[in-house]
Amino acid sequence: AAQRQGKDPKIIEPLVPVDLVVDHSVQVDHYAAANALDLNMKLEFSRNAERYKFIKWGMQAFDTFKVVPPGIGIVHQVNLEYLARGVLHKDGVYYPDTLVGTDSHTTMINALGVVGWGVGGIEAEAGMLGQPVYFLTPDVVGVHLAGRLREGVTATDLVLTVTERLRAAKVVGKFVEFFGEGAASLTLPDRATLANMAPEYGATMGFFPVDDKTVDYLNATGRTAEEVAAFRAYFTAQGLFGMPRTGDIDYSAVLEIDLAAIEPSVAGPKRPQDRIALSAMKTRFGELLAGPADQGGYGKPAAEIAARHPVKLPAGETDLGNGDVLIAAITSCTNTSNPGVML
C-alpha cells in the first residue's frame, strides 16, 4: 500500500522488536483422544487460512516482526520462557529489556525483572513506530514478604491473599515491588503467578527485582550463556542485582505479608479479592447461595439450592447440583504460569 502511494515501504517497518503470539485461537472441537490437538490445529489453520497467509506475508516483509504460531502456548508464558531477553544491546550499548503488550496480564514478565504492562492497541502501534509511552511518575508500594510458604500452600493461595490486601490498600495506578527474604525464597514460576495478577489487585506492575533465581531461570529456559552472562553483568554494574532487604529502598509505602501465615484459599465467586479460606468454604458457600445479591450473594431459594439436575455424560447418566465439583480445561494464564498450581 505504501509503495502504491510512492512511499518507501520501510517507513512502516517497526522501529522496535515486535512479537505476535497467536493464542486463545484454537477451538476444542476434538477431545478425549490422543490426536485431539493435531485435529484441532488442522481445523484452526483451515478456518483462518486467510489470516495466517497475511501473517506469514508480514513475517517476510518486516525484519523486526516475528510470529509465534498457535498451539505453542499462552502469550505470557511464551514471553517468560522464550521471548524476553532481560538485557538488550545495540551499537555497543546495553540497556534493560522493557515491554508493552496488548493484554492486561502482560505484567507476568515483571517476575523476570522486566518492566512492562498492558496497553491498548493504538498505544502499542504507536510504540512500534517509535513513539514513547508516557505515564506519570508513579508511587511505588513495597510489599515486604517475610518467612516461607508452608508445605501444601501454593502461589495461588498467596496471590489471592496479596490481591485481597492490595485491593484494600488501593494501589490502582501504582507500581508494586515485592522484596525481602520471603520474595527471595519464591521460585520464578511462583513470582510469575504474583506478577500476572497485577490487574486484579489494581497495580500497573507487580515487579520482582533480579537475583540468582532469575539467572537460574534464564539458564533453565534455553537462553544462551552469552545472554545470561550479559544479563547478570549489566544488573550487577547498575547496582540492581539482588533482592532488596528491609531498609534498602525508600518506598512510597510498605505493606507486610508473612508467607508462613498464608492458608489454602479460593477466589470469591464474583471477584478474586473476595478471598475465602478453604477451611471456611463449606459454610461460606451456603451463605453466598442464599444471601442477598446486594451483599455479594445469589439470593437462591432453598428449593433451588437443593435441586438436582440430570445430565448425560459419555460414561453414562448422572445428576448435578450446587456444590458439585466439575473438572474442565483451564486456560487461565494465571494458572498456566506455574506447574505448581496445575492439577
GIKAJO-V786164 format. One record per helix or strand. SS is the DSSP state (helix for helix, strand for strand). FROM is the first residue (numbers start at 0). TO is the last residue. Records with the same first field share a line. If there is no record, write none. Layout:
SS: FROM-TO, FROM-TO
//
This chain:
helix: 8-11, 35-46, 48-60, 74-82, 103-111, 120-127, 154-168, 180-184, 187-195, 197-200, 211-219, 224-236, 258-260, 277-289, 292-294, 301-305, 332-335, 338-340
strand: 17-20, 64-67, 86-89, 92-95, 97-100, 114-117, 139-145, 174-178, 204-207, 209-209, 240-240, 252-257, 264-265, 275-276, 307-312, 315-320
//
